[in-house]
Amino acid sequence: MVTRSKPTAAAAPAAPPTPPPASARAIACRKLVLRQALKAAGVSALPVLGADLFINAKLLVGTVDEINRAYGLSPAQIAALPPAQRTQVD
């Protein structure tokens, strides 16, 4: 006589760790990036050859400058960073 054991319930998968709550500054910067991305998408729809390149470049530079200001980074501080970190911030 062979006895069978009852099947055990499978363990529930572990929930992924929740990220830390974003700061108000990070949320504001994300909204800024979204707004600038929408502007860039609108400009890209213009049928003028090459116009989007110049306008998108200006939008990108302005966005990076605003984010740097939001986090209190001056151009001198960015220049003092090691090259690997400077490319992440610049």
N, C-alpha and C positions, 0 to 999 in steps of 0.2 A: 504494500500500500504506500503510495506516494502522496505526501501532503504538499499542498501548494500554499505559499505564503501570500497574504493579501498584498496587492500592489500598493506601494506607498505613494502618497501625493508628491508630485514634483515640486521642488522648492521654487518659490516665486523668484523671477529674475530681479536682481538688485536694481533699484532705481538709479539712473545716472545722477551724479552729484550736481546739485544746483549751483549755478554760478553766483558769485557775490553780487549784491545789488549794485547797479550802476550809479555813479554819482550824478548829481544834477549837471555838473560840467560835462561829463561824458554824454549824457542824454542830449544836452544842447548841441554838442559837436556832431552827434549823429544826425540830429535834425538838420543842421547846417549842411552836412554832406548830402543828405537826401534832397534838400532843396536845390543845391548846386547840381546834383546829378539830373534832376528834372529839367533844370535850365539847359544843361549840356545836351540832353536828349532833344529838347525843343529846337535848339540851334542846329543840331545835326540834321534836322528835317528840312532845313533851308536848301533850296536847289542851287545855291551859289557855290561854285567849285572852290574849295579851300577856305571858305569863310569860317567853317566850324573849327578848323585847326587853330586859328589865331584866337578866336573867342573862347574855345575850350581851354587853351593854354592860360589865358588870362583868368578864367574861372578857377582853374586848378591852383595857380599861384596865390590868388586871393583866398581860397579856401585854406591852403596850408598856412598862410600868414595868420588868418583868424584863429585857427586851431592852436598855433604856437602861442598867440597872445592869450588865449583862454587858459592854457596851461602855464603861462608865465615864462615862456622861453624867449629870450632875446636872441638876435642874430649872433651876438658875441658868445653867448652860452652854447649855441648850436655849433659854432666854429670851433669851440674848445673841446667838443666831444671827439672820442676816437673815431676813425673813419668808418668802422663797421656800424657804430651806433648813429653816426651822422647820416648815413644813407637811410636809416629807418625813420629818422625824424625829419630830415630835410625834404 
